[in-house]
């Protein structure tokens, strides 16, 4: 699956070296994973909604993120997208990384293919899976201001991942799955968690 990384570009628009992305990704993953682990261990509540987004917080704290469940064409839950504001996280090149985007895709995805995100008719962005857990496979990436602004100004984010179909004599086959996430209310929701 093609696409540019979710994040970080050097001055002049060139993609950042992988080492920059790795360091920025590690910092953002830690900044994002620790609060999410706390959320998993504590009771959470939906504190508010904004358009199609839920604002979820650990009860009694301001530890919040925004989320939405993407559904298949048949109306089945297929993917969870969440966004968390980051504070003080920068890429190696000094660029501020204002948020981390997280996806929880179903088990059975083609790990090596990653997933892509396309806001309206903008360029596809690609993210790789970090780990698969009991409840699905995780993509967690810091995002730069350009991608955050695409999400704020967009209508729909199309998430595409590949599901592995059972093996056959000719080998394993994959089927693409497209999930549309509404961006209605995204800007207001992000303002509530920022």
N, CA, C and O atoms as a DFTB+ gen file, in Angstrom:
776 C
 N C O
     1  1       0.851      -1.170       0.000
     2  2       0.000       0.000       0.000
     3  2       0.892       1.227       0.000
     4  3       1.789       1.344       0.836
     5  1       0.659       2.127      -0.916
     6  2       1.489       3.310      -1.070
     7  2       1.026       4.415      -0.144
     8  3      -0.037       4.331       0.472
     9  1       1.837       5.439      -0.058
    10  2       1.485       6.616       0.728
    11  2       2.711       7.169       1.414
    12  3       3.712       6.473       1.582
    13  1       2.626       8.428       1.811
    14  2       3.711       9.049       2.552
    15  2       3.502       8.778       4.031
    16  3       2.384       8.481       4.451
    17  1       4.573       8.875       4.839
    18  2       4.397       8.686       6.278
    19  2       3.441       9.729       6.838
    20  3       3.232      10.777       6.228
    21  1       2.862       9.441       7.997
    22  2       1.942      10.369       8.643
    23  2       2.612      11.691       8.981
    24  3       1.948      12.727       9.016
    25  1       3.917      11.672       9.230
    26  2       4.563      12.822       9.846
    27  2       5.723      13.367       9.073
    28  3       5.862      13.166       7.867
    29  1       6.458      13.985       9.725
    30  2       7.671      14.733       9.696
    31  2       8.333      14.896       8.331
    32  3       8.673      13.930       7.647
    33  1       8.496      16.170       7.970
    34  2       9.231      16.549       6.775
    35  2      10.331      17.514       7.169
    36  3      10.198      18.276       8.127
    37  1      11.413      17.470       6.419
    38  2      12.508      18.413       6.632
    39  2      12.108      19.766       6.064
    40  3      11.135      19.862       5.316
    41  1      12.864      20.831       6.418
    42  2      12.653      22.104       5.747
    43  2      12.776      21.901       4.241
    44  3      13.656      21.168       3.790
    45  1      11.930      22.522       3.475
    46  2      11.911      22.341       2.032
    47  2      10.964      21.240       1.602
    48  3      10.807      20.996       0.405
    49  1      10.324      20.563       2.559
    50  2       9.298      19.589       2.222
    51  2       9.785      18.178       1.971
    52  3       8.973      17.287       1.723
    53  1      11.119      17.945       2.029
    54  2      11.625      16.592       1.796
    55  2      11.268      15.705       2.982
    56  3      11.236      16.177       4.118
    57  1      11.000      14.420       2.729
    58  2      10.741      13.526       3.861
    59  2      11.928      13.506       4.813
    60  3      13.083      13.559       4.390
    61  1      11.628      13.430       6.093
    62  2      12.677      13.386       7.109
    63  2      13.366      12.033       7.081
    64  3      12.750      11.033       6.713
    65  1      14.646      11.989       7.468
    66  2      15.329      10.694       7.564
    67  2      14.605       9.783       8.549
    68  3      13.981      10.246       9.504
    69  1      14.701       8.482       8.298
    70  2      14.003       7.513       9.149
    71  2      14.423       7.638      10.612
    72  3      13.610       7.391      11.503
    73  1      15.658       8.013      10.876
    74  2      16.099       8.145      12.270
    75  2      15.308       9.242      12.976
    76  3      14.962       9.096      14.149
    77  1      15.018      10.337      12.275
    78  2      14.216      11.412      12.865
    79  2      12.832      10.896      13.186
    80  3      12.304      11.106      14.277
    81  1      12.261      10.219      12.217
    82  2      10.909       9.710      12.404
    83  2      10.888       8.707      13.549
    84  3       9.960       8.707      14.357
    85  1      11.898       7.858      13.623
    86  2      11.941       6.863      14.696
    87  2      12.015       7.539      16.054
    88  3      11.295       7.151      16.974
    89  1      12.885       8.558      16.198
    90  2      13.003       9.241      17.488
    91  2      11.719       9.995      17.820
    92  3      11.251       9.947      18.957
    93  1      11.146      10.691      16.835
    94  2       9.899      11.416      17.075
    95  2       8.788      10.429      17.387
    96  3       7.963      10.668      18.268
    97  1       8.773       9.320      16.662
    98  2       7.746       8.305      16.891
    99  2       7.858       7.694      18.274
   100  3       6.843       7.463      18.932
   101  1       9.082       7.427      18.727
   102  2       9.278       6.858      20.055
   103  2       8.796       7.825      21.122
   104  3       8.103       7.420      22.056
   105  1       9.153       9.098      20.999
   106  2       8.727      10.086      21.992
   107  2       7.209      10.211      21.999
   108  3       6.586      10.243      23.061
   109  1       6.625      10.281      20.824
   110  2       5.171      10.422      20.756
   111  2       4.476       9.153      21.215
   112  3       3.431       9.216      21.863
   113  1       5.044       8.005      20.885
   114  2       4.435       6.749      21.329
   115  2       4.452       6.674      22.845
   116  3       3.462       6.279      23.460
   117  1       5.580       7.054      23.455
   118  2       5.634       7.054      24.910
   119  2       4.665       8.071      25.484
   120  3       3.969       7.782      26.458
   121  1       4.611       9.256      24.893
   122  2       3.704      10.288      25.387
   123  2       2.256       9.852      25.237
   124  3       1.395      10.227      26.034
   125  1       2.002       9.068      24.222
   126  2       0.640       8.613      23.963
   127  2       0.324       7.315      24.693
   128  3      -0.775       7.150      25.221
   129  1       1.280       6.398      24.725
   130  2       1.007       5.079      25.281
   131  2       0.828       5.117      26.789
   132  3      -0.030       4.414      27.323
   133  1       1.618       5.920      27.483
   134  2       1.492       5.957      28.938
   135  2       0.105       6.420      29.367
   136  3      -0.513       5.757      30.200
   137  1      -0.420       7.542      28.829
   138  2      -1.775       7.915      29.209
   139  2      -2.808       6.887      28.761
   140  3      -3.790       6.660      29.469
   141  1      -2.609       6.258      27.595
   142  2      -3.577       5.267      27.151
   143  2      -3.540       4.043      28.048
   144  3      -4.577       3.432      28.307
   145  1      -2.343       3.674      28.531
   146  2      -2.270       2.551      29.465
   147  2      -3.011       2.913      30.741
   148  3      -3.712       2.083      31.322
   149  1      -2.850       4.167      31.174
   150  2      -3.584       4.610      32.363
   151  2      -5.085       4.555      32.103
   152  3      -5.861       4.184      32.983
   153  1      -5.487       4.926      30.894
   154  2      -6.916       4.888      30.565
   155  2      -7.422       3.456      30.596
   156  3      -8.553       3.200      31.007
   157  1      -6.572       2.515      30.158
   158  2      -7.005       1.118      30.138
   159  2      -7.179       0.572      31.550
   160  3      -8.021      -0.296      31.784
   161  1      -6.377       1.083      32.501
   162  2      -6.439       0.591      33.865
   163  2      -7.476       1.316      34.718
   164  3      -7.841       0.824      35.785
   165  1      -7.948       2.454      34.277
   166  2      -8.898       3.239      35.040
   167  2     -10.234       3.284      34.316
   168  3     -10.332       2.984      33.127
   169  1     -11.232       3.659      35.049
   170  2     -12.545       3.790      34.445
   171  2     -12.567       5.055      33.595
   172  3     -12.136       6.119      34.039
   173  1     -13.064       4.932      32.387
   174  2     -13.170       6.090      31.511
   175  2     -14.630       6.430      31.300
   176  3     -15.527       5.615      31.514
   177  1     -14.834       7.656      30.874
   178  2     -16.181       8.119      30.592
   179  2     -16.156       8.948      29.321
   180  3     -15.154       9.586      29.001
   181  1     -17.271       8.933      28.599
   182  2     -17.430       9.851      27.484
   183  2     -17.909      11.158      28.102
   184  3     -19.039      11.262      28.578
   185  1     -17.040      12.137      28.085
   186  2     -17.326      13.407      28.738
   187  2     -18.155      14.328      27.854
   188  3     -18.933      15.140      28.354
   189  1     -17.991      14.204      26.545
   190  2     -18.692      15.095      25.623
   191  2     -18.639      14.474      24.235
   192  3     -17.902      13.517      23.995
   193  1     -19.415      15.020      23.342
   194  2     -19.339      14.658      21.932
   195  2     -19.223      15.944      21.126
   196  3     -19.680      17.007      21.545
   197  1     -18.611      15.820      19.977
   198  2     -18.488      16.931      19.045
   199  2     -18.662      16.354      17.655
   200  3     -17.779      15.664      17.145
   201  1     -19.803      16.636      17.045
   202  2     -20.086      16.022      15.760
   203  2     -20.107      14.514      15.920
   204  3     -20.896      13.977      16.697
   205  1     -19.246      13.834      15.192
   206  2     -19.191      12.372      15.243
   207  2     -18.081      11.846      16.156
   208  3     -17.761      10.658      16.116
   209  1     -17.496      12.713      16.973
   210  2     -16.366      12.351      17.834
   211  2     -16.786      12.312      19.292
   212  3     -17.554      13.156      19.752
   213  1     -16.272      11.318      20.018
   214  2     -16.441      11.240      21.469
   215  2     -15.195      11.795      22.131
   216  3     -14.079      11.559      21.667
   217  1     -15.386      12.536      23.221
   218  2     -14.277      12.968      24.068
   219  2     -14.283      12.018      25.252
   220  3     -15.204      12.050      26.068
   221  1     -13.256      11.167      25.353
   222  2     -13.162      10.160      26.411
   223  2     -12.085      10.573      27.400
   224  3     -10.982      10.958      27.011
   225  1     -12.415      10.488      28.686
   226  2     -11.471      10.897      29.726
   227  2     -11.445       9.864      30.846
   228  3     -12.437       9.185      31.110
   229  1     -10.281       9.760      31.502
   230  2     -10.204       8.976      32.727
   231  2     -11.045       9.724      33.757
   232  3     -10.897      10.935      33.921
   233  1     -11.919       9.012      34.446
   234  2     -12.824       9.621      35.416
   235  2     -12.029      10.440      36.424
   236  3     -11.046       9.967      36.994
   237  1     -12.475      11.685      36.635
   238  2     -11.870      12.555      37.629
   239  2     -10.593      13.238      37.194
   240  3      -9.926      13.870      38.013
   241  1     -10.227      13.126      35.901
   242  2      -8.992      13.759      35.417
   243  2      -9.273      14.522      34.127
   244  3     -10.370      14.466      33.571
   245  1      -8.252      15.231      33.674
   246  2      -8.301      15.877      32.360
   247  2      -7.493      15.076      31.349
   248  3      -7.098      15.618      30.317
   249  1      -7.241      13.814      31.618
   250  2      -6.530      12.916      30.718
   251  2      -7.536      12.420      29.672
   252  3      -8.261      11.453      29.904
   253  1      -7.567      13.098      28.520
   254  2      -8.615      12.846      27.530
   255  2      -8.040      12.602      26.138
   256  3      -6.916      12.998      25.828
   257  1      -8.827      11.952      25.329
   258  2      -8.557      11.793      23.913
   259  2      -9.893      11.866      23.174
   260  3     -10.958      11.831      23.789
   261  1      -9.822      11.966      21.876
   262  2     -11.039      11.960      21.054
   263  2     -11.037      10.685      20.220
   264  3      -9.983      10.234      19.771
   265  1     -12.221      10.102      20.011
   266  2     -12.258       8.834      19.289
   267  2     -13.534       8.685      18.480
   268  3     -14.535       9.368      18.698
   269  1     -13.448       7.765      17.543
   270  2     -14.602       7.411      16.719
   271  2     -14.421       5.966      16.263
   272  3     -13.304       5.521      15.998
   273  1     -15.520       5.250      16.179
   274  2     -15.509       3.879      15.661
   275  2     -15.930       3.931      14.197
   276  3     -16.998       4.444      13.861
   277  1     -15.071       3.390      13.332
   278  2     -15.402       3.293      11.917
   279  2     -16.140       1.995      11.652
   280  3     -15.815       0.958      12.230
   281  1     -17.117       2.054      10.791
   282  2     -17.955       0.883      10.507
   283  2     -17.793       0.438       9.059
   284  3     -17.464       1.227       8.174
   285  1     -18.037      -0.853       8.848
   286  2     -18.032      -1.395       7.489
   287  2     -19.283      -0.913       6.762
   288  3     -20.163      -0.288       7.354
   289  1     -19.342      -1.212       5.477
   290  2     -20.531      -0.864       4.691
   291  2     -21.773      -1.569       5.241
   292  3     -22.895      -1.113       5.017
   293  1     -21.577      -2.674       5.956
   294  2     -22.688      -3.427       6.545
   295  2     -23.040      -2.929       7.950
   296  3     -23.929      -3.482       8.598
   297  1     -22.346      -1.887       8.425
   298  2     -22.658      -1.307       9.724
   299  2     -21.979      -1.964      10.907
   300  3     -22.338      -1.686      12.051
   301  1     -20.999      -2.835      10.663
   302  2     -20.279      -3.509      11.745
   303  2     -19.074      -2.677      12.172
   304  3     -18.411      -2.067      11.333
   305  1     -18.790      -2.649      13.477
   306  2     -17.595      -1.970      13.971
   307  2     -16.367      -2.606      13.334
   308  3     -16.228      -3.829      13.321
   309  1     -15.470      -1.759      12.801
   310  2     -14.323      -2.309      12.089
   311  2     -12.985      -1.730      12.519
   312  3     -11.950      -2.370      12.336
   313  1     -12.987      -0.529      13.087
   314  2     -11.727       0.137      13.360
   315  2     -11.994       1.266      14.349
   316  3     -13.029       1.928      14.272
   317  1     -11.081       1.484      15.261
   318  2     -11.192       2.610      16.186
   319  2     -10.076       3.589      15.866
   320  3      -8.907       3.211      15.794
   321  1     -10.443       4.844      15.676
   322  2      -9.464       5.909      15.456
   323  2      -9.524       6.824      16.665
   324  3     -10.606       7.230      17.091
   325  1      -8.368       7.148      17.215
   326  2      -8.322       8.109      18.310
   327  2      -7.185       9.090      18.076
   328  3      -6.204       8.792      17.396
   329  1      -7.349      10.263      18.658
   330  2      -6.356      11.322      18.538
   331  2      -6.112      11.873      19.936
   332  3      -7.050      12.116      20.695
   333  1      -4.856      12.064      20.261
   334  2      -4.459      12.632      21.546
   335  2      -3.560      13.828      21.264
   336  3      -2.663      13.743      20.424
   337  1      -3.790      14.940      21.956
   338  2      -2.914      16.107      21.844
   339  2      -1.592      15.795      22.525
   340  3      -1.563      15.146      23.571
   341  1      -0.513      16.252      21.940
   342  2       0.816      16.103      22.527
   343  2       1.321      17.478      22.939
   344  3       1.060      18.470      22.258
   345  1       2.025      17.536      24.023
   346  2       2.629      18.784      24.507
   347  2       4.137      18.609      24.578
   348  3       4.632      17.656      25.179
   349  1       4.857      19.525      23.967
   350  2       6.306      19.520      24.076
   351  2       7.014      18.439      23.290
   352  3       8.181      18.157      23.565
   353  1       6.354      17.821      22.320
   354  2       6.991      16.780      21.507
   355  2       7.418      17.409      20.188
   356  3       6.613      18.018      19.483
   357  1       8.699      17.251      19.868
   358  2       9.217      17.774      18.617
   359  2      10.005      16.695      17.894
   360  3      10.532      15.762      18.499
   361  1      10.064      16.854      16.602
   362  2      10.883      15.967      15.772
   363  2      12.340      16.404      15.909
   364  3      12.625      17.481      16.431
   365  1      13.243      15.576      15.444
   366  2      14.674      15.871      15.498
   367  2      14.979      17.193      14.797
   368  3      15.914      17.897      15.176
   369  1      14.189      17.529      13.774
   370  2      14.421      18.765      13.031
   371  2      13.808      19.981      13.716
   372  3      13.856      21.086      13.175
   373  1      13.233      19.789      14.901
   374  2      12.662      20.895      15.658
   375  2      11.189      21.147      15.379
   376  3      10.565      21.980      16.037
   377  1      10.626      20.429      14.404
   378  2       9.220      20.623      14.067
   379  2       8.334      20.102      15.207
   380  3       8.542      19.005      15.724
   381  1       7.354      20.909      15.578
   382  2       6.423      20.513      16.632
   383  2       5.491      19.433      16.118
   384  3       5.002      19.499      14.990
   385  1       5.252      18.437      16.959
   386  2       4.306      17.375      16.652
   387  2       3.131      17.550      17.610
   388  3       3.219      17.150      18.771
   389  1       2.023      18.147      17.135
   390  2       0.939      18.541      18.029
   391  2       0.026      17.413      18.484
   392  3      -0.735      17.579      19.437
   393  1       0.095      16.269      17.815
   394  2      -0.858      15.205      18.148
   395  2      -0.300      13.849      17.751
   396  3       0.644      13.742      16.969
   397  1      -0.914      12.818      18.315
   398  2      -0.645      11.437      17.901
   399  2      -1.966      10.858      17.434
   400  3      -3.011      11.085      18.045
   401  1      -1.909      10.119      16.359
   402  2      -3.097       9.461      15.819
   403  2      -2.922       7.964      16.047
   404  3      -1.840       7.413      15.842
   405  1      -3.993       7.325      16.470
   406  2      -3.941       5.907      16.803
   407  2      -5.083       5.177      16.109
   408  3      -6.200       5.686      16.013
   409  1      -4.786       3.993      15.635
   410  2      -5.806       3.146      15.034
   411  2      -5.740       1.786      15.692
   412  3      -4.655       1.263      15.946
   413  1      -6.882       1.222      15.964
   414  2      -6.980      -0.154      16.417
   415  2      -7.754      -0.898      15.331
   416  3      -8.973      -0.774      15.213
   417  1      -7.015      -1.669      14.544
   418  2      -7.600      -2.429      13.439
   419  2      -7.865      -3.858      13.916
   420  3      -7.286      -4.292      14.912
   421  1      -8.732      -4.588      13.221
   422  2      -9.053      -5.947      13.680
   423  2      -7.893      -6.909      13.508
   424  3      -6.998      -6.678      12.694
   425  1      -7.911      -7.988      14.277
   426  2      -6.950      -9.057      14.065
   427  2      -7.163      -9.618      12.660
   428  3      -8.275      -9.592      12.133
   429  1      -6.099     -10.118      12.070
   430  2      -6.197     -10.676      10.727
   431  2      -5.776      -9.712       9.636
   432  3      -5.908     -10.021       8.451
   433  1      -5.260      -8.527      10.026
   434  2      -4.780      -7.594       9.015
   435  2      -3.442      -8.069       8.471
   436  3      -2.726      -8.823       9.129
   437  1      -3.112      -7.627       7.278
   438  2      -1.801      -7.904       6.691
   439  2      -0.812      -6.918       7.321
   440  3      -0.760      -5.749       6.939
   441  1      -0.046      -7.395       8.272
   442  2       0.827      -6.537       9.074
   443  2       1.795      -5.732       8.205
   444  3       1.937      -4.524       8.393
   445  1       2.447      -6.384       7.275
   446  2       3.452      -5.706       6.462
   447  2       2.904      -4.592       5.597
   448  3       3.640      -3.679       5.223
   449  1       1.631      -4.652       5.275
   450  2       1.034      -3.637       4.402
   451  2       0.717      -2.347       5.142
   452  3       0.579      -1.299       4.512
   453  1       0.599      -2.398       6.464
   454  2       0.214      -1.202       7.213
   455  2      -1.195      -0.776       6.833
   456  3      -1.986      -1.565       6.317
   457  1      -1.490       0.490       7.099
   458  2      -2.770       1.038       6.657
   459  2      -2.532       2.409       6.071
   460  3      -1.501       3.033       6.321
   461  1      -3.485       2.876       5.291
   462  2      -3.380       4.211       4.721
   463  2      -4.552       5.058       5.184
   464  3      -5.632       4.555       5.493
   465  1      -4.302       6.360       5.223
   466  2      -5.315       7.349       5.561
   467  2      -5.315       8.378       4.450
   468  3      -4.268       8.903       4.073
   469  1      -6.502       8.661       3.927
   470  2      -6.621       9.697       2.911
   471  2      -7.757      10.625       3.304
   472  3      -8.907      10.198       3.404
   473  1      -7.437      11.893       3.528
   474  2      -8.440      12.895       3.857
   475  2      -8.956      13.477       2.549
   476  3      -8.201      14.064       1.774
   477  1     -10.259      13.305       2.315
   478  2     -10.904      13.758       1.079
   479  2     -10.056      13.306      -0.117
   480  3      -9.796      12.111      -0.254
   481  1      -9.624      14.216      -0.972
   482  2      -8.838      13.808      -2.146
   483  2      -7.357      14.132      -1.980
   484  3      -6.617      14.169      -2.963
   485  1      -6.923      14.366      -0.752
   486  2      -5.514      14.661      -0.477
   487  2      -4.670      13.399      -0.650
   488  3      -5.192      12.312      -0.901
   489  1      -3.365      13.568      -0.512
   490  2      -2.431      12.459      -0.664
   491  2      -2.629      11.420       0.443
   492  3      -2.897      11.765       1.594
   493  1      -2.493      10.149       0.077
   494  2      -2.557       9.076       1.070
   495  2      -1.347       9.151       1.986
   496  3      -0.238       9.476       1.561
   497  1      -1.591       8.842       3.256
   498  2      -0.512       8.742       4.232
   499  2      -0.526       7.321       4.776
   500  3      -1.589       6.727       4.954
   501  1       0.649       6.784       5.037
   502  2       0.772       5.388       5.443
   503  2       1.323       5.280       6.856
   504  3       2.197       6.051       7.252
   505  1       0.810       4.325       7.607
   506  2       1.324       4.024       8.940
   507  2       1.515       2.527       9.087
   508  3       0.747       1.735       8.540
   509  1       2.541       2.147       9.825
   510  2       2.825       0.735      10.047
   511  2       2.303       0.262      11.391
   512  3       2.239       1.030      12.351
   513  1       1.935      -0.999      11.450
   514  2       1.469      -1.590      12.702
   515  2       2.644      -1.743      13.662
   516  3       3.748      -2.112      13.263
   517  1       2.384      -1.453      14.934
   518  2       3.414      -1.589      15.958
   519  2       3.301      -2.900      16.705
   520  3       4.314      -3.527      17.016
   521  1       2.076      -3.324      16.996
   522  2       1.865      -4.523      17.796
   523  2       0.432      -4.996      17.591
   524  3      -0.458      -4.197      17.303
   525  1       0.218      -6.282      17.740
   526  2      -1.142      -6.818      17.776
   527  2      -1.395      -7.341      19.181
   528  3      -0.569      -8.052      19.754
   529  1      -2.533      -6.984      19.718
   530  2      -2.955      -7.380      21.057
   531  2      -4.178      -8.272      20.946
   532  3      -4.587      -8.619      19.838
   533  1      -4.768      -8.648      22.068
   534  2      -5.953      -9.512      22.037
   535  2      -7.114      -8.891      21.266
   536  3      -7.892      -9.602      20.631
   537  1      -7.232      -7.557      21.322
   538  2      -8.397      -6.916      20.722
   539  2      -8.120      -6.250      19.383
   540  3      -9.012      -5.605      18.832
   541  1      -6.905      -6.386      18.839
   542  2      -6.646      -5.831      17.526
   543  2      -5.196      -5.422      17.346
   544  3      -4.361      -5.640      18.223
   545  1      -4.907      -4.822      16.191
   546  2      -3.554      -4.406      15.832
   547  2      -3.484      -2.887      15.842
   548  3      -4.402      -2.208      15.383
   549  1      -2.384      -2.362      16.371
   550  2      -2.260      -0.942      16.681
   551  2      -1.306      -0.242      15.720
   552  3      -0.210      -0.725      15.435
   553  1      -1.757       0.908      15.231
   554  2      -0.910       1.879      14.541
   555  2      -0.958       3.124      15.411
   556  3      -2.041       3.624      15.715
   557  1       0.201       3.630      15.816
   558  2       0.263       4.836      16.634
   559  2       1.392       5.689      16.092
   560  3       2.549       5.271      16.093
   561  1       1.059       6.881      15.629
   562  2       2.058       7.728      14.990
   563  2       1.849       9.179      15.407
   564  3       0.710       9.627      15.545
   565  1       2.936       9.914      15.607
   566  2       2.793      11.352      15.779
   567  2       2.418      11.960      14.437
   568  3       2.770      11.425      13.385
   569  1       1.709      13.068      14.475
   570  2       1.359      13.740      13.216
   571  2       1.823      15.188      13.281
   572  3       1.876      15.799      14.349
   573  1       2.153      15.715      12.119
   574  2       2.621      17.087      12.048
   575  2       1.455      18.043      11.837
   576  3       0.314      17.617      11.660
   577  1       1.753      19.339      11.858
   578  2       0.714      20.354      11.705
   579  2      -0.020      20.232      10.370
   580  3      -1.231      20.443      10.307
   581  1       0.705      19.895       9.310
   582  2       0.075      19.794       7.990
   583  2      -1.016      18.719       7.985
   584  3      -2.109      18.947       7.467
   585  1      -0.725      17.556       8.555
   586  2      -1.720      16.482       8.579
   587  2      -2.861      16.834       9.530
   588  3      -4.024      16.572       9.225
   589  1      -2.536      17.425      10.681
   590  2      -3.585      17.843      11.610
   591  2      -4.530      18.833      10.941
   592  3      -5.745      18.745      11.120
   593  1      -3.989      19.768      10.174
   594  2      -4.842      20.739       9.474
   595  2      -5.697      20.082       8.397
   596  3      -6.834      20.496       8.175
   597  1      -5.161      19.057       7.721
   598  2      -5.986      18.311       6.764
   599  2      -7.186      17.700       7.477
   600  3      -8.308      17.767       6.976
   601  1      -6.953      17.106       8.638
   602  2      -8.043      16.497       9.395
   603  2      -9.047      17.551       9.858
   604  3     -10.256      17.329       9.793
   605  1      -8.552      18.688      10.321
   606  2      -9.441      19.756      10.800
   607  2     -10.302      20.329       9.679
   608  3     -11.455      20.693       9.907
   609  1      -9.755      20.411       8.485
   610  2     -10.461      21.035       7.366
   611  2     -11.152      20.048       6.442
   612  3     -11.792      20.455       5.473
   613  1     -11.034      18.756       6.726
   614  2     -11.588      17.745       5.841
   615  2     -13.008      17.348       6.198
   616  3     -13.559      17.764       7.217
   617  1     -13.580      16.534       5.329
   618  2     -14.920      15.990       5.537
   619  2     -14.884      14.522       5.951
   620  3     -15.618      14.094       6.841
   621  1     -14.000      13.748       5.278
   622  2     -13.939      12.305       5.515
   623  2     -12.502      11.827       5.439
   624  3     -11.738      12.245       4.569
   625  1     -12.145      10.947       6.359
   626  2     -10.854      10.261       6.292
   627  2     -11.146       8.816       5.895
   628  3     -11.850       8.098       6.605
   629  1     -10.600       8.401       4.763
   630  2     -10.769       7.013       4.318
   631  2      -9.569       6.212       4.804
   632  3      -8.429       6.485       4.429
   633  1      -9.843       5.216       5.646
   634  2      -8.805       4.343       6.180
   635  2      -8.883       3.037       5.399
   636  3      -9.954       2.442       5.281
   637  1      -7.761       2.597       4.872
   638  2      -7.716       1.353       4.104
   639  2      -6.701       0.410       4.734
   640  3      -5.559       0.790       4.990
   641  1      -7.128      -0.812       4.978
   642  2      -6.214      -1.847       5.451
   643  2      -6.539      -3.132       4.708
   644  3      -7.596      -3.250       4.089
   645  1      -5.629      -4.089       4.772
   646  2      -5.819      -5.371       4.094
   647  2      -6.096      -6.454       5.117
   648  3      -5.401      -6.561       6.128
   649  1      -7.110      -7.253       4.851
   650  2      -7.430      -8.409       5.684
   651  2      -6.886      -9.648       4.972
   652  3      -7.075      -9.817       3.767
   653  1      -6.219     -10.497       5.722
   654  2      -5.672     -11.742       5.170
   655  2      -6.798     -12.763       5.097
   656  3      -7.469     -13.043       6.090
   657  1      -6.990     -13.310       3.914
   658  2      -7.966     -14.377       3.708
   659  2      -7.242     -15.701       3.833
   660  3      -6.039     -15.769       3.580
   661  1      -7.929     -16.729       4.206
   662  2      -7.323     -18.052       4.388
   663  2      -6.423     -18.439       3.240
   664  3      -6.635     -18.035       2.097
   665  1      -5.420     -19.224       3.557
   666  2      -4.471     -19.668       2.544
   667  2      -5.138     -20.508       1.469
   668  3      -6.195     -21.097       1.692
   669  1      -4.528     -20.556       0.334
   670  2      -5.002     -21.382      -0.771
   671  2      -3.788     -21.999      -1.447
   672  3      -2.652     -21.770      -1.035
   673  1      -4.037     -22.780      -2.484
   674  2      -2.918     -23.404      -3.185
   675  2      -1.992     -22.364      -3.780
   676  3      -0.790     -22.598      -3.902
   677  1      -2.540     -21.212      -4.152
   678  2      -1.707     -20.170      -4.751
   679  2      -1.132     -19.230      -3.697
   680  3      -0.457     -18.264      -4.052
   681  1      -1.377     -19.482      -2.418
   682  2      -0.825     -18.648      -1.354
   683  2      -1.914     -17.851      -0.653
   684  3      -3.100     -17.972      -0.961
   685  1      -1.487     -17.052       0.278
   686  2      -2.409     -16.233       1.052
   687  2      -2.896     -15.061       0.211
   688  3      -2.126     -14.451      -0.531
   689  1      -4.157     -14.761       0.334
   690  2      -4.734     -13.634      -0.399
   691  2      -5.176     -12.570       0.588
   692  3      -5.480     -12.868       1.743
   693  1      -5.210     -11.330       0.127
   694  2      -5.670     -10.234       0.969
   695  2      -6.832      -9.524       0.293
   696  3      -6.949      -9.501      -0.932
   697  1      -7.682      -8.948       1.123
   698  2      -8.827      -8.175       0.635
   699  2      -8.753      -6.787       1.250
   700  3      -8.664      -6.661       2.471
   701  1      -8.788      -5.731       0.419
   702  2      -8.768      -4.381       0.988
   703  2     -10.099      -4.055       1.662
   704  3     -11.168      -4.434       1.183
   705  1     -10.005      -3.345       2.780
   706  2     -11.185      -2.884       3.500
   707  2     -11.070      -1.372       3.624
   708  3     -10.079      -0.865       4.149
   709  1     -12.076      -0.650       3.145
   710  2     -12.124       0.810       3.250
   711  2     -13.126       1.190       4.320
   712  3     -14.272       0.742       4.298
   713  1     -12.691       2.021       5.259
   714  2     -13.543       2.501       6.329
   715  2     -13.535       4.026       6.259
   716  3     -12.471       4.644       6.256
   717  1     -14.710       4.625       6.204
   718  2     -14.806       6.082       6.196
   719  2     -15.067       6.592       7.603
   720  3     -16.002       6.161       8.277
   721  1     -14.215       7.524       8.032
   722  2     -14.353       8.181       9.328
   723  2     -14.806       9.613       9.057
   724  3     -14.157      10.349       8.313
   725  1     -15.912       9.997       9.662
   726  2     -16.407      11.360       9.515
   727  2     -15.505      12.326      10.273
   728  3     -15.095      12.045      11.398
   729  1     -15.203      13.448       9.664
   730  2     -14.419      14.478      10.329
   731  2     -15.310      15.608      10.845
   732  3     -14.816      16.659      11.253
   733  1     -16.612      15.387      10.825
   734  2     -17.551      16.383      11.350
   735  2     -17.313      16.516      12.856
   736  3     -17.408      15.541      13.601
   737  1     -17.007      17.730      13.283
   738  2     -16.755      17.992      14.686
   739  2     -15.308      17.804      15.118
   740  3     -14.994      17.974      16.296
   741  1     -14.413      17.455      14.185
   742  2     -13.020      17.165      14.532
   743  2     -12.344      18.367      15.178
   744  3     -11.714      18.232      16.227
   745  1     -12.467      19.558      14.554
   746  2     -11.765      20.744      15.058
   747  2     -12.198      21.084      16.469
   748  3     -11.355      21.355      17.324
   749  1     -13.498      21.076      16.730
   750  2     -14.005      21.389      18.068
   751  2     -13.545      20.333      19.071
   752  3     -13.147      20.663      20.188
   753  1     -13.602      19.070      18.671
   754  2     -13.170      17.995      19.572
   755  2     -11.693      18.147      19.905
   756  3     -11.304      17.994      21.063
   757  1     -10.868      18.446      18.911
   758  2      -9.443      18.593      19.173
   759  2      -9.211      19.777      20.111
   760  3      -8.342      19.717      20.981
   761  1      -9.977      20.845      19.940
   762  2      -9.862      21.985      20.839
   763  2     -10.162      21.630      22.280
   764  3      -9.625      22.254      23.195
   765  1     -11.008      20.640      22.495
   766  2     -11.369      20.232      23.859
   767  2     -10.287      19.376      24.516
   768  3     -10.208      19.321      25.743
   769  1      -9.463      18.715      23.726
   770  2      -8.409      17.864      24.310
   771  2      -7.043      18.522      24.266
   772  3      -6.105      18.035      24.898
   773  1      -6.911      19.623      23.530
   774  2      -5.631      20.283      23.348
   775  2      -5.244      21.083      24.585
   776  3      -4.185      21.710      24.608
